[in-house]
Amino acid sequence: MNTRKKLSLTAAGVMFLLCAVLITRHFLASDAQVAPPHPGQQNWGESIPLAKSDPFIEHMVKEFRKYYGETISEKSTQAGIISLRGFIMGTRPADGRSVFYTILKKAFPAYADEIMDTLARLDEYNRWLEDNRDTLLRMTESERTAAMRNKRHELFGDDAEGIWSGDMLATEARKAQMQDTLSALNETDGMGIGEKLQVYEGALQAAYKDSPEAFILQQPDLLSKVFFSVESVQDELKKMGPEARQQAIDSIRRQMGSTDEQIERMAARDADNERRWQVGYQYMEKRDELAKLYQGAELEEKLGELREQSFGNEANTIEREEKDNFFRFQRPRIYGRN
């Protein structure tokens, strides 16, 4: 897979964290971490501790009530909440499960456990899709549709039809709309960064304004990272000198809604990233030279000395990564992100 396709997938993956569950794969690495493999009606509070309330939780409680309150008893509405679960888990990776359940308990105390069960069954369906992907692809369209319908009915009974005709389809449509925009930006020639940013902003507004996922528009850092992941944007940033590049990055963040204080803080992080990459590039060059001159235990000794000189306290971490055949400075450099 070429670099353009890799970064296009990266952009789509970040957008998934923001807006929806991509049914078969990507960033929510294992749905098994979110729900048990064989869900059933249960008291989820026995296994998930409630999180301490904070402004984020209280804001999300209001959003849940605003967009889902009138129809929360319907399974189709409950299933549609999976997009917000993905957002919360991505925003709060350390305690996202507890935060999500706490939001449900505060917003809909009588339905929180039922919603968790609905999402657990949806997770099981998504795992089934992934596990049977090759088999499903070999089927005819009518056979595949029938197999998927049967599995949905097995898990959701008569509620299946409603689930796959309401909020879930709308969520998938919004996600597809943004992925199409990202792909188009990636292939567009003759359009500058400023024009691409206008197209991107317009697509975001068209997809999410006044939708249950409108909160996405209030995440300038994440939205900027998605834009930075577009390969054609990176092509332009790489052609710039360091000062012009940072000015462009700052401008993009400002236009996406970041405050001056946030931009200053992220620019400092960018500068630190740049220093680390330069050290890393020099390390890799010296590492290659040592590999040509030494072998075996002598090479390992020389590499250990080089890692200490280059990375100090991080030397052991770099060594463990290399033993796992992971070389962090061979990854794509994505300005504005890493």
VOBA-1610 file (N, C-alpha, C; in pm, whole numbers, padded with zeros to 5 digits, always signed):
BEGIN
Met+00086-00120+00000Met+00000+00000+00000Met+00088+00124+00000Asn+00060+00221-00091Asn+00145+00339-00098Asn+00113+00436+00014Thr+00203+00535+00029Thr+00189+00630+00142Thr+00061+00709+00133Arg+00020+00748+00012Arg-00103+00827-00004Arg-00222+00748+00049Lys-00231+00620+00015Lys-00343+00539+00063Lys-00336+00519+00213Lys-00215+00502+00266Lys-00200+00484+00411Lys-00251+00606+00486Leu-00212+00725+00441Leu-00253+00845+00513Leu-00400+00875+00490Ser-00453+00834+00373Ser-00597+00851+00352Ser-00673+00766+00451Leu-00625+00643+00476Leu-00689+00558+00576Leu-00673+00615+00715Thr-00556+00677+00742Thr-00538+00740+00872Thr-00641+00849+00895Ala-00661+00932+00795Ala-00760+01039+00807Ala-00899+00982+00831Ala-00933+00878+00757Ala-01065+00817+00776Ala-01077+00756+00914Gly-00966+00699+00962Gly-00971+00639+01095Gly-00993+00739+01205Val-00926+00856+01193Val-00948+00958+01295Val-01091+01010+01290Met-01143+01026+01170Met-01282+01070+01160Met-01376+00969+01224Phe-01344+00843+01211Phe-01426+00742+01277Phe-01429+00763+01427Leu-01313+00797+01489Leu-01311+00823+01633Leu-01403+00937+01669Leu-01415+01028+01579Leu-01497+01143+01608Leu-01645+01114+01590Cys-01680+01028+01492Cys-01820+01030+01452Cys-01895+00899+01455Ala-01832+00786+01449Ala-01914+00665+01437Ala-01832+00540+01459Val-01899+00429+01471Val-01832+00300+01475Val-01820+00248+01334Leu-01700+00223+01288Leu-01678+00159+01160Leu-01698+00010+01182Ile-01791-00051+01116Ile-01846-00179+01161Ile-01741-00288+01174Thr-01641-00291+01092Thr-01553-00406+01098Thr-01416-00386+01159Arg-01360-00266+01155Arg-01223-00252+01205Arg-01185-00108+01231His-01056-00083+01253His-00992+00046+01280His-00974+00074+01427Phe-00998+00200+01473Phe-00933+00246+01594Phe-00987+00195+01725Leu-01113+00162+01740Leu-01156+00102+01865Leu-01114-00044+01857Ala-00989-00070+01893Ala-00919-00192+01857Ala-00996-00318+01885Ser-01066-00326+01998Ser-01142-00446+02029Ser-01269-00410+02102Asp-01382-00437+02037Asp-01508-00410+02102Asp-01527-00499+02223Ala-01448-00606+02232Ala-01457-00692+02350Ala-01415-00618+02475Gln-01339-00510+02459Gln-01301-00430+02574Gln-01418-00346+02624Val-01519-00330+02539Val-01632-00246+02574Val-01747-00330+02627Ala-01769-00448+02574Ala-01882-00530+02615Ala-01843-00677+02616Pro-01909-00760+02695Pro-01879-00902+02699Pro-01919-00970+02569Pro-01856-01083+02533Pro-01883-01146+02405Pro-02025-01203+02393His-02089-01238+02504His-02224-01293+02500His-02313-01213+02593Pro-02363-01097+02544Pro-02435-01007+02631Pro-02572-01059+02670Gly-02624-01007+02778Gly-02758-01037+02824Gly-02801-00929+02919Gln-02930-00925+02951Gln-02977-00824+03044Gln-02903-00839+03176Gln-02848-00731+03226Gln-02772-00738+03349Gln-02761-00600+03411Asn-02714-00598+03534Asn-02687-00473+03602Asn-02543-00435+03573Trp-02524-00344+03480Trp-02389-00309+03438Trp-02312-00237+03547Gly-02383-00179+03641Gly-02317-00111+03751Gly-02235-00203+03838Glu-02260-00333+03831Glu-02183-00430+03910Glu-02042-00446+03855Ser-02023-00416+03727Ser-01890-00434+03666Ser-01825-00304+03621Ile-01902-00195+03616Ile-01848-00067+03570Ile-01866+00037+03679Pro-01759+00085+03739Pro-01772+00190+03842Pro-01813+00322+03780Leu-01892+00399+03854Leu-01930+00532+03807Leu-01813+00628+03821Ala-01800+00717+03724Ala-01692+00816+03726Ala-01737+00939+03804Lys-01641+01012+03859Lys-01671+01137+03927Lys-01714+01240+03824Ser-01821+01312+03853Ser-01874+01409+03757Ser-01773+01520+03730Asp-01773+01567+03605Asp-01688+01679+03566Asp-01760+01756+03455Pro-01708+01871+03411Pro-01778+01950+03309Pro-01806+01874+03180Phe-01713+01788+03138Phe-01734+01709+03016Phe-01855+01618+03033Ile-01861+01548+03144Ile-01973+01456+03169Ile-02105+01533+03172Glu-02109+01643+03243Glu-02233+01720+03254Glu-02276+01775+03118His-02180+01817+03036His-02212+01866+02902His-02272+01754+02818Met-02210+01635+02823Met-02259+01524+02744Met-02396+01477+02791Val-02422+01484+02920Val-02556+01449+02972Val-02661+01538+02906Lys-02634+01667+02897Lys-02728+01760+02833Lys-02746+01727+02686Glu-02636+01692+02618Glu-02644+01657+02477Glu-02726+01531+02457Phe-02705+01430+02541Phe-02780+01305+02531Phe-02930+01332+02548Arg-02964+01408+02650Arg-03106+01437+02675Arg-03167+01516+02561Lys-03089+01611+02507Lys-03140+01698+02401Lys-03174+01618+02275Tyr-03085+01529+02233Tyr-03102+01460+02106Tyr-03172+01325+02116Tyr-03167+01260+02232Tyr-03220+01125+02243Tyr-03334+01110+02344Gly-03359+01215+02423Gly-03451+01201+02535Gly-03591+01156+02498Glu-03647+01208+02390Glu-03787+01181+02357Glu-03809+01037+02311Thr-03708+00973+02255Thr-03727+00838+02199Thr-03630+00736+02256Ile-03574+00763+02375Ile-03470+00675+02428Ile-03520+00535+02457Ser-03650+00516+02472Ser-03703+00382+02498Ser-03698+00293+02375Glu-03677+00353+02257Glu-03675+00276+02133Glu-03536+00219+02107Lys-03532+00095+02065Lys-03404+00028+02041Lys-03324+00098+01931Ser-03391+00154+01832Ser-03319+00222+01725Ser-03244+00344+01778Thr-03305+00416+01871Thr-03238+00531+01933Thr-03122+00485+02018Gln-03142+00379+02096Gln-03035+00327+02181Gln-02915+00284+02098Ala-02941+00217+01985Ala-02831+00172+01899Ala-02756+00290+01840Gly-02827+00399+01810Gly-02763+00516+01752Gly-02662+00581+01844Ile-02673+00554+01974Ile-02580+00612+02072Ile-02440+00554+02059Ile-02425+00449+01982Ile-02293+00387+01968Ile-02191+00486+01911Ser-02237+00582+01831Ser-02143+00680+01776Ser-02084+00768+01886Leu-02167+00804+01985Leu-02116+00884+02096Leu-02028+00801+02188Arg-02058+00674+02202Arg-01969+00589+02281Arg-01829+00588+02220Gly-01822+00576+02087Gly-01691+00579+02021Gly-01618+00709+02046Phe-01690+00820+02041Phe-01629+00951+02066Phe-01578+00959+02210Ile-01659+00916+02305Ile-01621+00926+02447Ile-01502+00835+02476Met-01503+00714+02423Met-01392+00621+02446Met-01262+00676+02386Gly-01273+00747+02272Gly-01154+00806+02212Gly-01106+00929+02286Thr-01201+01008+02340Thr-01165+01129+02412Thr-01109+01099+02550Arg-01162+00994+02615Arg-01121+00960+02751Arg-01074+00814+02757Pro-00961+00783+02692Pro-00917+00643+02684Pro-00890+00578+02819Ala-00849+00657+02918Ala-00815+00599+03048Ala-00938+00553+03125Asp-01049+00627+03114Asp-01168+00593+03193Asp-01296+00605+03111Gly-01283+00590+02980Gly-01396+00611+02891Gly-01516+00524+02919Arg-01492+00399+02956Arg-01603+00307+02982Arg-01685+00356+03101Ser-01617+00395+03207Ser-01687+00446+03326Ser-01756+00579+03296Val-01689+00665+03220Val-01747+00794+03186Val-01874+00775+03104Phe-01869+00686+03005Phe-01986+00662+02921Phe-02103+00610+03004Tyr-02077+00512+03090Tyr-02186+00456+03172Tyr-02240+00561+03269Thr-02153+00644+03322Thr-02197+00750+03412Thr-02288+00848+03341Ile-02253+00884+03218Ile-02338+00973+03139Ile-02476+00912+03118Leu-02479+00784+03084Leu-02607+00716+03065Leu-02690+00716+03193Lys-02625+00687+03306Lys-02697+00681+03434Lys-02753+00817+03472Lys-02680+00923+03442Lys-02727+01057+03475Lys-02836+01103+03377Ala-02819+01071+03251Ala-02913+01118+03149Ala-03042+01036+03148Phe-03028+00904+03155Phe-03142+00814+03144Phe-03132+00701+03249Pro-03147+00733+03375Pro-03127+00632+03480Pro-03211+00507+03462Ala-03331+00519+03409Ala-03419+00403+03395Ala-03382+00316+03275Tyr-03302+00371+03183Tyr-03270+00298+03060Tyr-03121+00266+03044Ala-03036+00311+03136Ala-02892+00298+03118Ala-02849+00154+03094Asp-02897+00062+03176Asp-02855-00078+03161Asp-02911-00139+03033Glu-03032-00100+02996Glu-03090-00149+02871Glu-03011-00100+02751Ile-02966+00027+02757Ile-02884+00081+02648Ile-02752+00005+02638Met-02689-00019+02751Met-02563-00095+02752Met-02582-00232+02691Asp-02695-00296+02720Asp-02722-00427+02665Asp-02744-00420+02514Thr-02816-00317+02470Thr-02838-00299+02326Thr-02705-00282+02253Leu-02616-00202+02310Leu-02486-00179+02247Leu-02399-00304+02252Ala-02412-00382+02359Ala-02337-00507+02368Ala-02379-00603+02257Arg-02509-00608+02230Arg-02557-00694+02121Arg-02510-00641+01986Leu-02505-00510+01973Leu-02454-00451+01849Leu-02306-00482+01833Asp-02230-00479+01943Asp-02089-00518+01938Asp-02075-00663+01892Glu-02164-00749+01941Glu-02158-00890+01900Glu-02186-00904+01751Tyr-02281-00826+01703Tyr-02311-00829+01559Tyr-02190-00781+01478Asn-02125-00675+01522Asn-02008-00623+01451Asn-01893-00724+01452Arg-01875-00795+01565Arg-01772-00899+01570Arg-01806-01012+01473Trp-01934-01045+01465Trp-01977-01149+01371Trp-01947-01108+01227Leu-01973-00982+01194Leu-01941-00932+01060Leu-01793-00947+01029Glu-01709-00911+01125Glu-01564-00920+01104Glu-01520-01065+01093Asp-01568-01149+01181Asp-01528-01290+01181Asp-01572-01361+01053Asn-01680-01316+00992Asn-01736-01383+00875Asn-01721-01300+00747Arg-01632-01203+00752Arg-01617-01111+00639Arg-01590-01184+00508Asp-01493-01275+00509Asp-01458-01345+00385Asp-01573-01429+00332Thr-01642-01497+00424Thr-01756-01579+00384Thr-01866-01492+00323Leu-01894-01379+00387Leu-01998-01290+00336Leu-01963-01234+00199Leu-01835-01204+00177Leu-01794-01149+00048Leu-01808-01250-00066Arg-01802-01379-00032Arg-01816-01482-00136Arg-01962-01508-00172Met-02054-01459-00091Met-02196-01480-00117Met-02246-01386-00226Thr-02360-01423-00284Thr-02429-01330-00372Thr-02489-01220-00285Glu-02530-01110-00349Glu-02586-00999-00272Glu-02709-01042-00193Ser-02795-01121-00255Ser-02917-01164-00187Ser-02885-01258-00071Glu-02785-01347-00089Glu-02746-01438+00018Glu-02686-01361+00135Arg-02601-01263+00102Arg-02536-01183+00206Arg-02640-01102+00284Thr-02733-01041+00213Thr-02838-00963+00279Thr-02920-01051+00372Ala-02952-01171+00326Ala-03032-01264+00408Ala-02955-01307+00532Ala-02825-01337+00515Ala-02745-01380+00630Ala-02734-01269+00734Met-02713-01148+00689Met-02703-01036+00783Met-02836-01008+00850Arg-02945-01017+00773Arg-03077-00996+00833Arg-03108-01102+00938Asn-03070-01225+00910Asn-03095-01334+01005Asn-03017-01313+01135Lys-02892-01269+01123Lys-02810-01246+01241Lys-02867-01130+01323Arg-02909-01025+01255Arg-02969-00913+01326Arg-03094-00957+01402His-03177-01038+01337His-03300-01084+01402His-03268-01176+01519Glu-03163-01257+01504Glu-03121-01345+01615Glu-03085-01264+01739Leu-03019-01150+01719Leu-02973-01068+01831Leu-03079-00970+01881Phe-03160-00916+01791Phe-03250-00807+01827Phe-03399-00838+01809Gly-03429-00953+01753Gly-03570-00986+01733Gly-03639-00886+01641Asp-03762-00852+01674Asp-03841-00762+01589Asp-03786-00620+01588Asp-03697-00586+01683Asp-03639-00452+01686Asp-03537-00430+01575Ala-03491-00538+01511Ala-03383-00527+01412Ala-03420-00434+01297Glu-03540-00445+01246Glu-03580-00362+01133Glu-03572-00213+01167Gly-03619-00179+01287Gly-03616-00039+01328Gly-03475+00013+01347Ile-03388-00071+01404Ile-03249-00028+01429Ile-03178+00005+01299Trp-03196-00078+01197Trp-03122-00058+01072Trp-03199+00026+00970Ser-03292+00106+01019Ser-03360+00199+00929Ser-03367+00340+00986Gly-03307+00363+01104Gly-03318+00493+01169Gly-03184+00560+01188Asp-03150+00586+01317Asp-03029+00663+01349Asp-02901+00597+01299Met-02898+00463+01299Met-02776+00395+01253Met-02745+00430+01108Leu-02848+00429+01022Leu-02825+00461+00882Leu-02783+00606+00865Ala-02843+00695+00944Ala-02807+00836+00935Ala-02662+00858+00978Thr-02619+00790+01084Thr-02481+00800+01130Thr-02384+00751+01024Glu-02416+00636+00963Glu-02330+00581+00860Glu-02324+00674+00739Ala-02436+00739+00707Ala-02438+00831+00593Ala-02347+00951+00618Arg-02351+01004+00741Arg-02265+01119+00773Arg-02118+01079+00767Lys-02087+00962+00819Lys-01949+00914+00816Lys-01901+00898+00671Ala-01985+00837+00587Ala-01948+00816+00447Ala-01928+00949+00375Gln-02013+01048+00408Gln-02000+01180+00346Gln-01864+01242+00376Met-01818+01231+00501Met-01689+01288+00537Met-01573+01209+00476Gln-01586+01079+00470Gln-01480+00999+00410Gln-01467+01029+00261Asp-01579+01053+00194Asp-01574+01091+00052Asp-01504+01226+00036Thr-01531+01319+00128Thr-01466+01450+00121Thr-01316+01436+00140Leu-01274+01357+00239Leu-01132+01339+00263Leu-01062+01276+00143Ser-01127+01177+00082Ser-01069+01113-00036Ser-01057+01211-00151Ala-01159+01294-00169Ala-01156+01392-00277Ala-01045+01494-00255Leu-01029+01541-00131Leu-00922+01637-00101Leu-00786+01575-00127Asn-00775+01447-00100Asn-00648+01379-00116Asn-00607+01368-00263Glu-00705+01369-00351Glu-00676+01350-00494Glu-00681+01481-00572Thr-00717+01590-00504Thr-00736+01717-00574Thr-00602+01783-00607Asp-00584+01819-00733Asp-00464+01892-00776Asp-00501+02038-00802Gly-00404+02127-00778Gly-00425+02266-00809Gly-00506+02342-00707Met-00529+02286-00592Met-00605+02353-00486Met-00514+02371-00366Gly-00502+02494-00318Gly-00413+02522-00205Gly-00472+02477-00073Ile-00390+02484+00032Ile-00435+02441+00164Ile-00557+02520+00210Gly-00556+02651+00186Gly-00668+02733+00229Gly-00798+02691+00164Glu-00795+02662+00034Glu-00916+02618-00036Glu-00961+02482+00014Lys-00866+02394+00038Lys-00902+02261+00089Lys-00965+02271+00227Leu-00913+02362+00307Leu-00969+02380+00441Leu-01112+02430+00433Gln-01142+02519+00340Gln-01278+02568+00323Gln-01373+02455+00283Val-01327+02368+00193Val-01409+02254+00151Val-01433+02160+00271Tyr-01329+02136+00346Tyr-01338+02048+00464Tyr-01435+02105+00567Glu-01422+02235+00596Glu-01513+02299+00692Glu-01657+02293+00645Gly-01678+02318+00516Gly-01814+02313+00461Gly-01875+02174+00473Ala-01793+02072+00449Ala-01842+01934+00459Ala-01876+01899+00603Leu-01795+01945+00698Leu-01823+01921+00839Leu-01956+01983+00879Gln-01977+02107+00839Gln-02101+02176+00873Gln-02221+02107+00810Ala-02207+02068+00683Ala-02317+02003+00614Ala-02351+01868+00677Ala-02249+01797+00725Ala-02272+01664+00780Ala-02324+01667+00923Tyr-02273+01759+01006Tyr-02296+01747+01150Tyr-02377+01859+01214Lys-02391+01972+01148Lys-02468+02080+01210Lys-02612+02035+01234Asp-02663+02060+01354Asp-02800+02024+01393Asp-02825+01874+01395Ser-02717+01793+01396Ser-02733+01648+01409Ser-02702+01607+01552Pro-02735+01482+01591Pro-02699+01436+01727Pro-02549+01438+01753Glu-02469+01444+01646Glu-02323+01445+01660Glu-02264+01584+01637Ala-02345+01687+01659Ala-02298+01824+01639Ala-02183+01859+01731Phe-02167+01785+01843Phe-02056+01810+01935Phe-01921+01795+01867Ile-01915+01719+01758Ile-01791+01702+01684Ile-01735+01836+01639Leu-01824+01928+01606Leu-01781+02060+01557Leu-01714+02142+01665Gln-01726+02100+01791Gln-01664+02170+01903Gln-01532+02105+01945Gln-01471+02027+01857Gln-01345+01958+01887Gln-01237+02004+01789Pro-01190+02128+01800Pro-01098+02183+01700Pro-00966+02107+01687Asp-00913+02056+01798Asp-00785+01985+01791Asp-00799+01857+01709Leu-00903+01779+01738Leu-00923+01654+01665Leu-00957+01680+01518Leu-01039+01781+01492Leu-01075+01813+01354Leu-00952+01859+01276Ser-00864+01933+01341Ser-00739+01976+01276Ser-00652+01855+01243Lys-00645+01761+01335Lys-00562+01641+01313Lys-00612+01562+01193Val-00744+01555+01177Val-00799+01486+01060Val-00752+01555+00932Phe-00760+01688+00930Phe-00718+01763+00811Phe-00569+01745+00785Phe-00488+01745+00891Phe-00345+01726+00874Phe-00312+01587+00819Ser-00402+01492+00835Ser-00377+01355+00789Ser-00397+01338+00640Val-00454+01438+00574Val-00473+01429+00429Val-00338+01441+00360Glu-00305+01345+00276Glu-00172+01337+00216Glu-00138+01462+00134Ser-00235+01514+00059Ser-00207+01632-00023Ser-00178+01754+00063Val-00237+01761+00183Val-00205+01869+00277Val-00062+01852+00327Gln-00025+01730+00361Gln+00112+01703+00404Gln+00213+01735+00294Asp+00177+01706+00170Asp+00268+01737+00058Asp+00303+01885+00057Glu+00201+01970+00079Glu+00226+02114+00080Glu+00307+02156+00202Leu+00274+02102+00317Leu+00346+02140+00439Leu+00493+02101+00431Lys+00522+01988+00369Lys+00660+01940+00359Lys+00744+02030+00268Lys+00679+02097+00174Lys+00752+02184+00082Lys+00789+02318+00147Met+00726+02351+00258Met+00750+02480+00323Met+00872+02478+00412Gly+00929+02594+00437Gly+01034+02607+00537Gly+00973+02596+00676Pro+01054+02573+00778Pro+01002+02553+00915Pro+00911+02665+00964Glu+00949+02790+00941Glu+00870+02903+00992Glu+00736+02913+00919Ala+00739+02904+00786Ala+00616+02913+00707Ala+00524+02796+00739Arg+00583+02679+00759Arg+00502+02560+00791Arg+00430+02578+00923Gln+00499+02629+01025Gln+00435+02646+01154Gln+00326+02752+01147Gln+00349+02856+01068Gln+00246+02959+01050Gln+00121+02899+00985Ala+00141+02811+00887Ala+00028+02747+00820Ala-00048+02657+00917Ile+00026+02581+00997Ile-00036+02492+01096Ile-00115+02573+01198Asp-00055+02680+01247Asp-00125+02767+01343Asp-00253+02824+01283Ser-00246+02865+01156Ser-00362+02924+01089Ser-00475+02822+01075Ile-00440+02700+01041Ile-00541+02594+01029Ile-00610+02569+01163Arg-00531+02561+01268Arg-00588+02539+01401Arg-00678+02654+01443Arg-00636+02775+01411Arg-00716+02893+01447Arg-00850+02891+01371Gln-00844+02857+01243Gln-00967+02854+01164Gln-01060+02743+01209Met-01005+02635+01264Met-01089+02525+01313Met-01147+02555+01451Gly-01104+02666+01514Gly-01166+02708+01639Gly-01079+02705+01762Ser-00951+02673+01750Ser-00863+02673+01866Ser-00834+02817+01911Thr-00819+02835+02040Thr-00788+02968+02094Thr-00639+02996+02079Asp-00601+03124+02096Asp-00460+03161+02087Asp-00376+03087+02190Glu-00431+03070+02310Glu-00359+02997+02414Glu-00337+02851+02374Gln-00440+02789+02319Gln-00428+02650+02274Gln-00328+02638+02160Ile-00332+02733+02068Ile-00241+02731+01954Ile-00096+02746+02001Glu-00074+02833+02096Glu+00061+02851+02149Glu+00112+02723+02216Arg+00022+02659+02291Arg+00061+02535+02358Arg+00090+02423+02256Met+00008+02413+02152Met+00030+02310+02050Met+00154+02340+01966Ala+00183+02468+01945Ala+00305+02504+01871Ala+00429+02463+01949Ala+00424+02477+02081Ala+00536+02432+02164Ala+00552+02281+02154Arg+00439+02210+02147Arg+00445+02065+02129Arg+00502+02030+01992Asp+00464+02107+01890Asp+00520+02085+01756Asp+00671+02102+01756Ala+00718+02206+01825Ala+00863+02231+01831Ala+00935+02116+01900Asp+00875+02065+02006Asp+00934+01950+02076Asp+00935+01828+01986Asn+00827+01808+01912Asn+00822+01695+01817Asn+00931+01708+01712Glu+00951+01830+01664Glu+01053+01852+01561Glu+01192+01817+01614Arg+01220+01859+01736Arg+01350+01825+01796Arg+01367+01674+01807Arg+01262+01607+01850Arg+01270+01461+01867Arg+01290+01391+01732Trp+01221+01440+01629Trp+01239+01378+01498Trp+01381+01399+01446Gln+01437+01517+01467Gln+01573+01541+01419Gln+01673+01451+01491Val+01656+01436+01622Val+01740+01343+01698Val+01721+01201+01645Gly+01597+01167+01618Gly+01567+01033+01568Gly+01629+01005+01433Tyr+01621+01103+01342Tyr+01681+01085+01210Tyr+01832+01063+01222Gln+01897+01144+01308Gln+02041+01129+01327Gln+02074+00993+01387Tyr+01990+00950+01481Tyr+02011+00819+01544Tyr+02003+00708+01439Met+01903+00713+01353Met+01885+00607+01254Met+02002+00602+01156Glu+02055+00719+01119Glu+02171+00721+01030Glu+02292+00656+01096Lys+02318+00692+01222Lys+02431+00634+01295Lys+02409+00486+01320Arg+02283+00449+01343Arg+02251+00307+01366Arg+02283+00224+01243Asp+02246+00276+01125Asp+02275+00206+01001Asp+02426+00192+00979Glu+02500+00295+01014Glu+02646+00289+01000Glu+02705+00182+01090Leu+02657+00175+01215Leu+02707+00073+01308Leu+02675-00067+01259Ala+02555-00085+01201Ala+02514-00217+01153Ala+02604-00266+01040Lys+02667-00172+00967Lys+02759-00210+00860Lys+02896-00249+00913Leu+02929-00200+01034Leu+03064-00219+01087Leu+03074-00332+01189Tyr+02963-00362+01258Tyr+02969-00458+01369Tyr+02858-00563+01356Gln+02876-00671+01432Gln+02778-00779+01434Gln+02764-00833+01576Gly+02655-00909+01598Gly+02637-00983+01722Gly+02641-00898+01847Ala+02709-00950+01950Ala+02714-00884+02081Ala+02782-00748+02073Glu+02884-00738+01987Glu+02955-00610+01975Glu+02862-00503+01918Leu+02780-00542+01820Leu+02685-00448+01763Leu+02584-00404+01868Glu+02533-00499+01948Glu+02435-00465+02051Glu+02493-00368+02154Glu+02619-00389+02186Glu+02684-00298+02281Glu+02694-00157+02223Lys+02735-00148+02097Lys+02747-00018+02033Lys+02610+00051+02020Leu+02508-00027+01987Leu+02373+00030+01974Leu+02322+00079+02109Gly+02354+00005+02215Gly+02314+00048+02348Gly+02376+00181+02386Glu+02503+00197+02354Glu+02572+00325+02381Glu+02509+00438+02300Leu+02478+00408+02173Leu+02418+00510+02088Leu+02280+00551+02139Arg+02201+00455+02182Arg+02068+00487+02236Arg+02079+00573+02361Glu+02174+00543+02446Glu+02193+00624+02567Glu+02231+00767+02531Gln+02321+00782+02435Gln+02364+00915+02393Gln+02249+00994+02330Ser+02166+00925+02254Ser+02060+00992+02178Ser+01935+01019+02259Phe+01898+00924+02346Phe+01766+00930+02409Phe+01766+00933+02561Gly+01880+00917+02623Gly+01887+00926+02769Gly+01792+00828+02837Asn+01699+00880+02917Asn+01609+00795+02995Asn+01515+00710+02909Glu+01499+00749+02783Glu+01411+00674+02694Glu+01483+00560+02621Ala+01609+00543+02647Ala+01688+00445+02574Ala+01631+00304+02588Asn+01589+00268+02709Asn+01534+00133+02730Asn+01405+00112+02653Thr+01322+00217+02646Thr+01198+00208+02570Thr+01226+00187+02422Ile+01322+00262+02369Ile+01360+00248+02228Ile+01412+00107+02202Glu+01491+00055+02294Glu+01545-00080+02278Glu+01433-00184+02273Arg+01335-00172+02364Arg+01224-00268+02365Arg+01144-00260+02235Glu+01124-00139+02185Glu+01051-00123+02060Glu+01126-00191+01945Glu+01255-00174+01941Glu+01333-00232+01832Glu+01335-00383+01839Lys+01333-00439+01960Lys+01326-00584+01974Lys+01194-00638+01920Asp+01090-00553+01923Asp+00960-00589+01865Asp+00950-00548+01719Asn+01066-00509+01662Asn+01074-00468+01521Asn+00991-00344+01491Phe+00982-00255+01590Phe+00914-00126+01571Phe+01017-00016+01579Phe+01027+00063+01472Phe+01123+00174+01467Phe+01042+00302+01450Arg+01027+00376+01558Arg+00936+00491+01558Arg+00974+00598+01459Phe+01103+00610+01426Phe+01144+00717+01335Phe+01143+00673+01189Gln+01088+00555+01164Gln+01061+00513+01027Gln+00913+00530+00993Arg+00833+00572+01090Arg+00693+00600+01065Arg+00680+00724+00976Pro+00566+00743+00911Pro+00546+00867+00835Pro+00546+00987+00930Arg+00614+01092+00889Arg+00611+01218+00965Arg+00488+01296+00921Ile+00398+01325+01012Ile+00276+01397+00981Ile+00277+01529+01056Tyr+00311+01636+00987Tyr+00321+01768+01051Tyr+00184+01809+01107Gly+00189+01862+01229Gly+00066+01900+01298Gly+00010+01791+01386Arg+00063+01669+01373Arg+00014+01556+01452Arg+00126+01491+01536Asn+00235+01454+01468Asn+00343+01388+01542Asn+00478+01454+01518
//
